[in-house]
């Protein structure tokens, strides 16, 4: 029997996912290199499929690991939000800008 992580399952079905994926981190108090690698794989896969990853409520220790690994630079600090409300606002911003770009391209 093959074991898959939740992130791997999510990646497998990315085409059926929304344009912006928000992950809430408020209850994740610790993260190691394996966790950051999985997150980086998810981020790369989403970008490949023209989708966005936004993180909400990342606590100090996971944030430190993300920063030291270089993941935060890849993600972009603008996609790291203090809470879910800010993450939703960021998602709305991303969606409104991508809609305008699509309309300009089609017009």
N, C-alpha and C positions, 0 to 999 in steps of 0.2 A: 504494500500500500504506500502510495506516495504522499508525503507530507508537504503541504504548501502553507506559507504564512498568509496572513490576512492581506498583506500588501501584494504578494504574488497573485492571489486570487483577484484582487482589485485590478491589477495591471492586465490580467488576462482578459478582462471584460471592459477595457477602456473605451472602446467605440460606443458603448451604451451609456457612458458616463456624461455628466454635464460638462460644459466648457470650463467651468471653474470648480475645483475640488478644494473644500476647506477641511482641514484636519484640526480638531480641537485637542490641544495638548495640556489643558489645565490640570489633569489628573496624572500626567506622566512626570514623575519626580526625578527619574534617572534614565539615562540613555547611554548605551555603549557604542563602540565603533560599528558593530553589526547592525544596530538600529539605524545609525546614520547612513550606512551603506544601502540598506533597504529603502530608506527615504530618498536617497539620491537616485536609486534605480527608478523609483516611482516618478520622481520629478523629471528625469530624462525621458522616460516613456511618455509622460503626459506632454512634454514639450514636443516630442517627435510627432505626436498626434494633434498638435496645435491647441493644447489645453493648458490650463494654469493651475498651479498649486499655491494655496494660501494657508499659512499656519496661524492658529489663534491660541493665545494664552500660553506660550512656551515659558516654562519655568527656568530658573537660573542654571541648573546643572545641564539639562538638555541643550540649552542655548549655548553654553560654553563648549560642549562637544561639537555642536553644529558649526560654531565659529572656528574652532581650532582645526577642524577637518576641511574647512573651505566650503562646506555645503551652503552656509548662509550667503556667501558671495555668489554662488551659483543660483540660489533661489532668488536673491535680490531682497534687500532689507525692506523694500516697499511691500513685499509679500509676507512679511512677518508682522502680525498684528497683536496688540495687547489683549484683545478680547474678541468674542464672537461678533459683537456689534460692529467693531472696526473691520473685522474680516468680511462681513457681509457688505459693508460700504465699499471695501476694496473690490470685492467681486462685482458689485454693481458698476463701479468705475470701469473695470476691465470689460464687462459686457457692453456697456454703453459706447466705449471707444471702439470695440471690435465691430459693433453694429454700424457705427458711422463709417468706418473704413470700408466695410463690405458695401454699404450704400454708395459711397463715392466710387468704388471700383466698378459697381454694376451700372452706375449712371454715366 
